[in-house]
Amino acid sequence: MFYQNELKALKKSGRYRTREIVDDTLSDFASNDYLGLSHNQELHTQTVKELSKLSCHSTKASLLVNGYHQIHKDFEDTLCEINGFEDGVIVGSGFSANIAMIEALVRKGDTLFIDEKYHASGILASNINGIDVVIFKHNDTIELQTALKNSQAKRKIVAIEGIYSMDGDLCDKKIFQICDDENAILIVDEAHSSGVVGDKLMGVFDLYNIPIKPNHIKMGTLGKAYGSFGAFILASSHIIEYLLNRAKPIIYATSLSLYDTLLAHNSLKYIINNREFLKYEIIKRQNIIKNILDIEVAGLIVPIYIGDNQKVIMIKSHLLEKKYAIGAIRQPTVPKAIIRVIARLGESCELLEQLCLEIKSI
């Protein structure tokens, strides 16, 4: 038992985790399936029908070794067209995308400026190869601008999220202008904003009406609003070309499955064709949360601050008995324990109302 003492410490502190088989009888307010597309059988059936016409069902290799299929290129082209970027590349996951970007882009003499609440994958990547890193306070534009102005780095790379995964708040719009003024590359992780905010539901670039510039990089995931799996990176052509030549998760990993890629492409088309309906449904859920819990949310993430690891587990267990699945997020994922509710479109407004009332009574 090599790690017995460590496991005991985790259990004592209320930070012990286990895998749990999904219970389909629960009302799901825990998953990041924001638009409920994971349950859209028409998208699944359409995707399988299209795949059945192909000569193979597996990508078989990495993107650079006979694993780049027309399905990948078609999806990349559509993503670029809708989001206004020159080029893009599909990768295996959002976690891999952050590793790919940060590990490859931040070279000797460069400095990475990363928001303190950036996803764990980005923080992990910042520790690779001893790169120079400045962690700035969450959404603190003054601290970021000062740090950039004082930096003598060869290249300055800033990493933020569009909507932050735990607090559910938006990045500050001023950061885009600051990066332009300081000639800094800006990485925006849109895992939780793509498909949720903006006139076209494409994320914060769309929401803030940001003209796409050569220093902008957008990453988005396919396992959340798109109801599939994988991720994408959009940027200027020369940055994508560079990543194809230097980013290890792109070079050495088998390319994204044909099913996941095509399903995500079909989901993107669905979002575009149904955006007004989807925006209406999102606003309805935001209004329910505001009216019952008095919490304003930018997207569909509802953080409820508890501050006690044991208590969030008790609340989660109580709600499970009521047949609601929610997130109980503890340290070190967050500074203080929270209940995390996802007001996803896959569950009705009526069920969301009942859950909010239950939480309020607790």
ZIMO-V716855 format. One record per residue. N is the residue number from 0. RES is the residue in one small letter. PSI is psi in whole degrees, -180 to 180 (NA if undefined). Layout:
BEGIN
n res psi
N RES PSI
N RES PSI
END
This chain:
BEGIN
n res psi
0 m 81
1 f -30
2 y 28
3 q -44
4 n -39
5 e -41
6 l -39
7 k -41
8 a -40
9 l -42
10 k -41
11 k -35
12 s -3
13 g 22
14 r 10
15 y 137
16 r 150
17 t 160
18 r 142
19 e 129
20 i 135
21 v 132
22 d 105
23 d -7
24 t -10
25 l 150
26 s 121
27 d 103
28 f 27
29 a -28
30 s 156
31 n 19
32 d 71
33 y -40
34 l 3
35 g 17
36 l -14
37 s -20
38 h 8
39 n 100
40 q -28
41 e -41
42 l -42
43 h -48
44 t -43
45 q -43
46 t -47
47 v -40
48 k -44
49 e -39
50 l -31
51 s -15
52 k -9
53 l 160
54 s -19
55 c 160
56 h 0
57 s 149
58 t -28
59 k -19
60 a -179
61 s 167
62 l -32
63 l -1
64 v 71
65 n 21
66 g 11
67 y 109
68 h 163
69 q -32
70 i -40
71 h -49
72 k -42
73 d -42
74 f -44
75 e -43
76 d -42
77 t -42
78 l -45
79 c -44
80 e -46
81 i -36
82 n -10
83 g 21
84 f 158
85 e -41
86 d 167
87 g 166
88 v 142
89 i 136
90 v 174
91 g -30
92 s 167
93 g -37
94 f -48
95 s -35
96 a -43
97 n -41
98 i -45
99 a -49
100 m -53
101 i -43
102 e -36
103 a -38
104 l -33
105 v 104
106 r -180
107 k 129
108 g -10
109 d 164
110 t 136
111 l 127
112 f 112
113 i 135
114 d 139
115 e -19
116 k 17
117 y 155
118 h 151
119 a -31
120 s -38
121 g -40
122 i -42
123 l -46
124 a -33
125 s -16
126 n -2
127 i 138
128 n 17
129 g 36
130 i 157
131 d 123
132 v 136
133 v 117
134 i 118
135 f 155
136 k 147
137 h 120
138 n 22
139 d 95
140 t -33
141 i -47
142 e -42
143 l -48
144 q -42
145 t -44
146 a -41
147 l -43
148 k -36
149 n -8
150 s 139
151 q 19
152 a 150
153 k -49
154 r 141
155 k 123
156 i 124
157 v 136
158 a 122
159 i 170
160 e 152
161 g -58
162 i 129
163 y 136
164 s -28
165 m -49
166 d -23
167 g 16
168 d 159
169 l 153
170 c 155
171 d 129
172 k -29
173 k -25
174 i -34
175 f -46
176 q -39
177 i -44
178 c -37
179 d -46
180 d -36
181 e 9
182 n 45
183 a 143
184 i 136
185 l 117
186 i 124
187 v 112
188 d 108
189 e 29
190 a -40
191 h 2
192 s -29
193 s 124
194 g -2
195 v -38
196 v 162
197 g 157
198 d -38
199 k 6
200 l 33
201 m -4
202 g -162
203 v -31
204 f -42
205 d -47
206 l -46
207 y 0
208 n 50
209 i 121
210 p 130
211 i 130
212 k 165
213 p -21
214 n 2
215 h 135
216 i 131
217 k 129
218 m 137
219 g 152
220 t 157
221 l -8
222 g 8
223 k -102
224 a -26
225 y -8
226 g 28
227 s -135
228 f 146
229 g -166
230 a 172
231 f 154
232 i 127
233 l 138
234 a -172
235 s 159
236 s -39
237 h -30
238 i -43
239 i -42
240 e -42
241 y -45
242 l -38
243 l -25
244 n -14
245 r -23
246 a 113
247 k -41
248 p -17
249 i -44
250 i -42
251 y -4
252 a 146
253 t 138
254 s 159
255 l 142
256 s 149
257 l -38
258 y -50
259 d -40
260 t -48
261 l -39
262 l -44
263 a -38
264 h -44
265 n -36
266 s -41
267 l -44
268 k -40
269 y -44
270 i -45
271 i -44
272 n -20
273 n 24
274 r -38
275 e -42
276 f -45
277 l -42
278 k -39
279 y -44
280 e -36
281 i -47
282 i -39
283 k -43
284 r -37
285 q -38
286 n -38
287 i -46
288 i -42
289 k -44
290 n -36
291 i -46
292 l -6
293 d 42
294 i 125
295 e 129
296 v 144
297 a -33
298 g -120
299 l 11
300 i 125
301 v 101
302 p 130
303 i 113
304 y 125
305 i -47
306 g 4
307 d 121
308 n -45
309 q -37
310 k -39
311 v -34
312 i -40
313 m -42
314 i -44
315 k -43
316 s -41
317 h -44
318 l -31
319 l -39
320 e -28
321 k 4
322 k 30
323 y 132
324 a 123
325 i 172
326 g 136
327 a 101
328 i 125
329 r 171
330 q 146
331 p 5
332 t -38
333 v 155
334 p -40
335 k 143
336 a 141
337 i 157
338 i 130
339 r 114
340 v 134
341 i 114
342 a 56
343 r 150
344 l -8
345 g -14
346 e 151
347 s 161
348 c -33
349 e -44
350 l -37
351 l -42
352 e -46
353 q -42
354 l -45
355 c -40
356 l -39
357 e -45
358 i -42
359 k -37
360 s -32
361 i NA
END
